């Protein structure tokens, strides 16, 4: 019969769990301007939720102070080691 294939060694479960402690979570809100209909991203502010109507928000695209709506909220996990090495801009 044929030989069993050699599989790569599995990492210890502790290494995988410790890796998450190293990362930093950044949360962003995607805002849709009602005047120019453009979307832009800004850092999440306490109280943000999807489909929230925002009054007196300065649009980053048309630079007018107008009404806007939060259409999406998402997060990124950033590795501080890569930021220090200038790998992530």
Secondary structure, 3 states (H helix, E strand, C coil): CCCCCCCCCCCCHHHHHHHHHHEEEEEEEEEEECCCCCEEEEECCCCCCCCCEEEEEECCCCCCEEEEEEEEEEEEEEEHHHHHCCCCC
